């Protein structure tokens, strides 16, 4: 069954550029960003640096590349030892970016368990940080916490991790791919969540809905090192103003994310009334809903929903993920609730009272690189 954009809940990367973004792309003033003379890229980097309170920003093709550059730039100039990177065990960097970080960055990646809200266990983090002298250390915090149903971590949580990292002389990196969602959900400016970080990765192609792009932000010296590393990785951009122009449009839509959060809340409310459905209830929800239907594996549930025209992402934690974005409306939300109810009606009552045969926590091959 063909699926419309308003029933595709796999990710907020599923949006397409609208008429205003396409017009901005067509009329973008361009130069050559490798030479530092693309004015539209320069404006985007200036705006994002201002938004997050950093001295500089660097446009990258994806937030995944920004997160790869982040620890490498933190380790020092070329020839510096590869860094040790400490991340939450259930983060995007641990699940999907670890192979690239190890192979292309040579980093030693260590994981710590996370609390239900997504904050790393601070005692476990301190124990890792106290393991003695070694290569430069980078500590990463993800906000929003994707595997915790998109929970938004507040400034108190961010400062707690930053203070601990800095106590041991570590660089503190914030994976803020959906930091805009966190800021809107908490009713604060993004800079308030980014302020304690030494570097920040920020996506314009997720919640904000631009077609392409992430930015790595930090001090001028740090961003200069990252720019050189970006070139080595093949991420240098030439007439990139056509990419930066729709991203500038997206930045102006930050307040609109509240509507995405409202649609996600409506999804959760509707799913709660479906027999056999279990939800992850984050303390500060954003644009994600994670649901589990007893008696079905995530892949089975996703396949049956697809039969009703609703697309979701099966997760390795036993749930399927719904992510709301600007292509959705309340009609689509109601249709998704009806679809899940219809799927639940096909599961024998005896199976709805069990946990079903859930998969392990290994990485699922259905995961996308930039989820």
C-alpha positions in Angstrom: 0.0 0.0 0.0 1.5 3.4 -1.0 2.3 5.6 2.0 1.7 9.4 2.1 4.3 11.7 3.8 1.8 12.3 6.7 1.8 8.6 7.6 5.6 8.1 7.4 6.7 8.3 11.0 10.1 6.7 10.6 12.1 9.8 11.3 12.0 13.6 11.1 14.5 13.3 8.3 11.6 12.2 6.1 10.5 15.8 5.2 11.1 17.3 1.8 12.0 20.9 1.0 8.8 23.0 0.6 8.3 25.9 -1.8 10.0 28.5 0.4 13.1 26.3 0.8 13.2 25.5 -2.9 13.0 29.2 -3.7 15.8 29.9 -1.2 17.9 27.3 -2.9 17.2 28.6 -6.4 18.1 32.2 -5.4 21.1 31.4 -3.1 24.2 33.5 -3.4 27.1 31.1 -3.7 30.8 31.1 -3.6 33.3 28.3 -2.8 33.2 27.2 0.8 36.6 25.4 0.5 38.1 28.9 0.0 35.8 30.4 2.7 34.0 32.7 0.3 30.4 31.3 0.1 28.4 34.0 1.7 25.3 31.9 2.4 27.3 29.2 4.2 29.1 31.9 6.2 25.7 33.4 7.2 24.4 30.0 8.3 27.5 29.3 10.4 27.3 32.7 12.0 23.6 32.2 12.8 24.1 28.8 14.4 27.1 29.9 16.4 25.0 32.7 17.7 22.1 30.4 18.4 24.3 28.1 20.5 26.6 30.7 22.0 29.9 29.5 20.4 32.6 31.4 18.7 32.3 29.6 15.4 30.5 26.8 13.5 31.3 24.5 10.6 28.8 23.2 8.1 29.1 19.4 7.5 27.1 17.2 5.2 25.6 15.3 8.2 25.5 15.4 12.0 27.2 12.0 11.8 30.3 13.6 10.3 30.1 16.4 12.8 30.2 13.8 15.6 33.2 12.1 13.9 35.0 15.4 13.7 34.2 16.4 17.2 36.5 14.1 19.2 39.3 14.3 16.5 39.4 18.1 16.7 39.3 17.9 20.5 42.4 15.7 20.6 44.6 18.5 19.3 46.5 19.3 16.1 47.4 16.8 13.4 49.6 14.0 14.8 47.9 14.1 18.2 47.0 10.7 19.8 43.5 9.4 18.9 41.1 10.3 21.7 39.3 8.2 24.2 35.5 8.8 23.8 33.0 8.1 26.5 29.3 7.9 25.5 26.0 6.6 26.8 25.4 3.0 25.9 22.1 3.7 24.3 23.0 6.8 22.2 23.2 7.3 18.5 27.0 7.5 18.7 27.2 4.1 20.5 24.7 2.3 18.3 25.3 3.7 14.8 28.4 5.8 14.7 30.8 3.6 16.7 32.2 1.7 13.6 33.1 5.0 11.9 34.6 6.5 15.0 36.8 3.5 15.5 37.8 2.9 11.9 38.2 6.4 10.6 39.0 8.2 13.9 40.9 5.5 15.6 39.1 6.4 18.9 38.8 4.1 21.8 35.0 4.2 22.5 33.8 3.4 26.0 30.1 3.3 27.0 28.4 4.0 30.3 24.9 3.0 31.3 22.2 5.7 31.3 19.4 6.6 33.6 15.8 6.3 32.4 15.8 9.9 31.4 19.0 9.4 29.3 21.5 11.1 31.6 24.7 9.0 31.9 25.2 7.3 35.3 27.5 9.9 36.9 29.2 7.4 39.2 30.0 5.1 36.3 31.2 8.1 34.3 33.5 9.3 37.1 34.9 5.8 37.5 35.9 5.8 33.8 37.3 9.3 33.9 39.5 8.4 37.0 41.2 5.5 35.3 44.5 7.4 35.0 46.6 9.1 32.4 46.2 8.2 28.8 45.0 9.7 25.5 42.9 12.9 25.5 39.4 12.1 26.7 36.1 13.3 25.2 32.8 12.9 27.1 29.6 13.1 25.0 26.0 13.8 26.1 23.1 13.3 23.7 20.1 15.7 23.9 17.4 14.8 23.1 17.9 11.2 24.3 16.8 9.2 21.3 16.5 5.8 22.9 14.6 7.3 25.9 11.8 8.3 23.5 13.3 11.6 22.7 13.5 12.9 26.3 14.8 16.5 26.7 17.6 16.9 29.2 17.6 20.2 31.0 20.4 22.6 31.7 21.0 21.2 35.2 21.7 17.7 33.7 24.0 19.2 31.0 26.0 21.2 33.6 26.3 18.1 35.8 28.0 16.1 33.0 30.1 19.1 31.9 31.3 19.7 35.4 32.4 16.1 35.9 34.1 16.0 32.5 36.0 19.2 33.2 37.0 18.1 36.7 39.1 15.4 35.0 40.3 17.6 32.2 38.1 16.0 29.5 36.5 17.8 26.6 32.7 17.9 26.8 30.9 17.3 23.5 27.1 17.7 23.2 25.4 15.6 20.5 22.6 18.1 20.0 21.2 16.7 16.7 17.7 17.5 18.1 18.8 20.2 20.6 16.2 22.5 19.0 13.4 20.1 20.1 14.9 20.0 23.6 14.9 23.8 23.9 11.3 24.1 22.7 10.1 21.4 25.0 11.8 23.0 28.0 10.9 26.5 27.0 14.5 27.8 27.0 16.8 29.2 24.4 19.2 26.6 22.8 22.2 28.5 24.1 21.1 27.6 27.7 21.5 23.9 26.9 24.7 24.3 24.9 26.5 26.8 27.1 28.6 24.3 29.2 29.7 22.3 26.2 33.2 22.6 24.6 31.7 21.5 21.3 28.2 21.0 19.9 26.9 19.0 16.9 23.6 20.5 15.7 21.4 19.1 12.9 19.3 21.2 10.6 17.9 18.2 8.7 16.1 16.5 11.6 13.5 18.3 13.6 14.0 21.6 11.7 13.4 19.9 8.4 16.2 21.2 6.1 17.1 18.8 3.3 20.8 18.4 4.2 23.2 19.4 6.9 24.7 19.4 10.4 27.0 21.9 12.1 29.9 21.4 14.5 30.3 24.4 16.8 33.0 25.5 19.3 35.9 27.9 19.7 37.5 29.4 16.6 40.6 27.4 17.1 38.6 24.2 17.5 36.5 24.8 14.4 39.6 25.6 12.4 41.0 22.2 13.3 37.7 20.6 12.4 37.6 22.3 9.1 41.0 20.8 8.1 39.8 17.4 9.3 36.6 17.8 7.3 38.7 18.1 4.1 40.6 15.0 4.9 37.4 13.0 5.3 36.1 14.2 1.9 33.5 16.6 3.4 34.7 19.8 1.8 31.9 21.7 0.2 32.2 24.0 -2.8 29.1 25.9 -3.9 27.3 25.0 -0.8 25.1 28.0 -0.5 22.3 26.0 -2.1 22.5 23.7 0.9 22.8 26.5 3.5 19.9 28.5 2.1 17.1 26.1 3.1 18.9 25.5 6.4 18.6 29.3 7.1 14.8 29.0 6.4 14.7 26.0 8.8 16.3 28.0 11.6 13.5 30.5 11.4 11.0 27.7 12.1 12.3 26.7 15.5 9.1 27.7 17.4 7.1 25.5 15.0 8.6 22.4 16.7 6.0 22.8 19.4 3.3 21.6 16.9 5.4 18.5 16.3 5.4 17.9 20.0 1.7 18.3 20.3 1.2 15.8 17.5 3.5 13.3 19.3 1.5 13.8 22.6 -1.7 13.1 20.7 -0.2 9.9 19.3 0.8 8.8 22.8 -2.6 9.6 24.2 -4.3 7.6 21.4 -2.0 4.6 21.7 -2.5 4.5 25.5 -6.1 3.4 24.9 -5.1 0.5 22.6 -5.2 -2.9 24.3 -1.7 -4.5 24.7 0.3 -1.3 23.9 3.1 -0.3 26.3 4.6 3.2 25.9 7.9 4.7 27.1 6.8 7.8 29.0 9.7 10.3 29.1 9.6 13.0 31.7 10.1 15.8 29.1 8.7 14.4 25.8 9.4 16.0 22.4 8.6 14.6 19.0 9.0 10.9 19.5 6.7 8.1 20.7 8.0 4.6 21.4 5.3 1.9 21.5 5.4 -1.9 22.1 2.6 -4.2 21.2 2.6 -7.3 23.3 2.8 -10.5 21.3 4.6 -9.0 18.4 8.3 -8.3 17.8 9.1 -4.7 16.6 9.7 -6.0 13.1 6.3 -7.8 13.0 4.6 -4.7 14.4 6.3 -2.5 11.8 5.4 -4.8 9.0 1.7 -5.0 10.0 1.5 -1.2 10.4 3.0 -0.9 6.9 0.1 -2.9 5.6 -2.1 -0.1 6.8 0.1 2.5 5.2 1.8 3.6 8.4 5.7 3.5 8.4 7.6 3.3 11.7 11.2 2.3 12.7 11.6 -1.0 14.6 14.1 -0.6 17.5 16.5 -3.1 19.2 14.9 -2.3 22.6 11.7 -4.1 21.7 9.7 -1.0 20.6 8.7 0.7 17.4 9.4 4.5 17.0 7.1 7.1 15.7 8.7 10.6 15.0 6.5 13.5 14.2 7.5 16.3 11.9 6.1 19.2 9.8 4.6 16.9 7.1 2.2 15.4 9.7 -1.2 16.6 10.8 -3.8 15.5 13.3 -5.7 13.6 10.6 -2.6 11.5 10.1 -2.2 11.1 13.8 -5.7 9.7 14.1 -5.1 7.3 11.2 -1.9 6.0 12.9 -3.8 5.4 16.1 -6.5 3.5 14.2 -3.8 1.5 12.4 -2.2 0.4 15.6 -5.6 -0.5 17.1 -6.3 -2.6 13.9 -3.0 -4.4 14.3 -3.7 -5.1 18.0 -7.1 -6.5 17.0 -5.3 -9.2 14.9 -3.2 -10.4 17.9 -4.8 -13.2 19.9 -5.8 -12.1 23.3 -3.5 -14.6 25.0 -0.5 -13.1 23.2 -1.5 -9.5 24.2 -1.0 -10.4 27.9 2.6 -11.5 27.3 5.8 -9.7 26.4 6.1 -11.6 23.2 9.3 -12.8 21.7 11.4 -9.6 21.8 14.8 -9.3 20.1 18.0 -8.8 21.9 19.8 -5.5 22.3 22.1 -6.0 19.3 22.2 -3.5 16.5 19.3 -4.2 14.1 20.0 -4.2 10.4 16.9 -2.0 9.8 18.5 0.9 11.6 19.3 3.9 9.4 22.7 5.7 9.6 21.1 9.0 10.4 18.1 8.0 12.5 
